[in-house]
Amino acid sequence: MFEEADNFADIFRGGLPYYLLLTLPILILCSSNPVLASSEFAVHRMTQFDLNGVSFGCRSSALTLEARSLYSWKTARHCIVARLQDMTIDGLKEIRQKAGGLVLLLPQDVASMSGEEKDHINLLEQAMMAEAISIPVYFSVYNPELENIIDDITRSTSVTNRQNHQNNRAGGESALSEIFNFISANGYQVVISGASHAANKNGKIPIIQGELAPYKQPKKSAEVNLEQSSKVPSIVIATHLNTFGLYNEYPLNVDAAVLMALADIFSKLHNMTNAIPKYRLLFLLSESGQILNFQGIKKWLDENNQLQNIEFVLCLDTITEAFAQVEESNTLYLHVSKPPKESTPLSNFFKYLKIIGLKYYNITIEGVHKKINLADKVLAWEHERFSIKRLPAFTLSALSSAKSPTRNTIFKRNETDILQHAAINAKIIAETLSTYIYSSTVLNATEGEVYEILSGEMQINSSLIKTYLNMRSALHNNDLKNGFEKYLQNIKIIYDKPEGRDPDFMLYEGHNANLNIYRVKPAIFDLFLTIGICCYLTSIYFSIQLFSLLYAMICNALPRSSSTDFMNNSHSDRQKFKSN
């Protein structure tokens, strides 16, 4: 290249642009990497279901958008990535209408939060489940890496807002400063893969039942058994298993665990020859609570419309609160649709319950009367399904209102407190049932003359409650069915399936997915880089084309002697270079 150059300017006209063009891509690669990092997280899509033709939960799943914080998103092209506890109900309403997606990081330890923070999370959880949300909504269990990403997004937003505020006070530099802030900032791209929201038309709700009869297992035909069962007084103990909540996570299932503990206790009594009760105890467990409007119980009642001699139906619903401390949980509420008349089985049971609760654990039992509102889309309590069929029924709960935000929450306190509280309430219920079943006369509530029946080996087994505390659906494993077969007889399982044309309920698939977050430069950085490259190439091009003119201008600007020496030196340098 240098040998073929006649003068110094030919060097630039010949090979130097090639070197520049070869060096330019290297400089571009070194200056910025469009994807600096990539992270992957397991996430859960928000629950989606239909109930009586009304849609609830998240209605979409696809997500490929730019990540923004709660304070910087503006359009449907943005996906908000934030902590659940930072969300507000008003902010949720705005995001639901205008944003493109929402990814929420769940708290690390809800139990350690203050009471105000717990109430806020429960109210937010209730608001999200109240109606349909058209945008994709995903939840991630606590992950430090995702929390760092949220902090980075929020920090960048805070710095930008603060600088914009300072520049606005200064005057004319605000626009330029904002451009430089956008250029220097880092962005994130959110991509969800592996999710869908197809209707699960094969979904079904199992309802399992078992009984303890006041006679030994029949050696004759089943018809004789059914005939005997219809003649004896019956007590139904019913509850439901919560199989999903805000997302595909099992909420607190203490009610089902207490039901299994009661089945264990009374099965032991049933096996004692001198202690067989003169009642038929029917245990009933469905897998649909208030979220699905107690569809399982509705199906069971339709299949058993000839029920006779039912003294009362005891329903268990949130027998222990998700967050209440044991020392604070000193009240149980007996919810009825119609106040019981004096000397009725329900009234007598209520008297025993109040006496035993105060005597053993200083637990106050309060009655709550609420009429059934058939105009409501969802019934308040499970006993209302039985009351509609004119069966005497009530619900025992630790909640004073069916609208309590902690009723269907997926968040809960530590397991030790839950077990302790559940064991106390199970003891009260078991003692009350035993006293009612084995007492020949009804005691006066003011006398308080009750005696402990269940002691020693007949006490409530806390380990058994712990075993069934995290009980799963009968559709997933056989723990539930095996438990019923272990303690009860005449086990029967029926299923409630959505109808073809106008289903009462519909469940959807696509619960689990993968969240990929890519760290990228903003779009304005690409524009800035493009402009910079164009300016660079333009300057090089004109420098080469106008080099002779520039060379002449430099020579004319120098003194004559200096110019001559400069040209001689240049000529001698070229001769030496050629000779070499």
CORSUL-V74734 format. One record per helix or strand of 2 or more residues. SS is the DSSP state (H for helix, E for strand). FROM is the first residue (numbers start at 1). LEN is the number of residues. If there is no record, write none. Layout:
<<SS:FROM:LEN> <SS:FROM:LEN>>
//
This chain:
<<H:8:24> <E:35:12> <E:48:4> <E:54:5> <E:63:6> <E:78:6> <H:84:3> <H:89:10> <E:101:5> <H:110:3> <H:115:15> <E:132:2> <E:136:5> <H:144:27> <H:174:11> <E:186:8> <E:199:2> <E:204:9> <H:222:10> <E:234:7> <H:254:17> <H:273:3> <E:280:7> <H:290:3> <H:295:9> <E:310:7> <H:326:3> <E:331:6> <H:345:17> <E:364:6> <H:383:6> <E:393:5> <H:415:24> <H:456:3> <H:462:8> <H:479:9> <E:489:9> <E:505:4> <E:512:10> <H:523:23> <H:547:11> <H:560:20>>
//
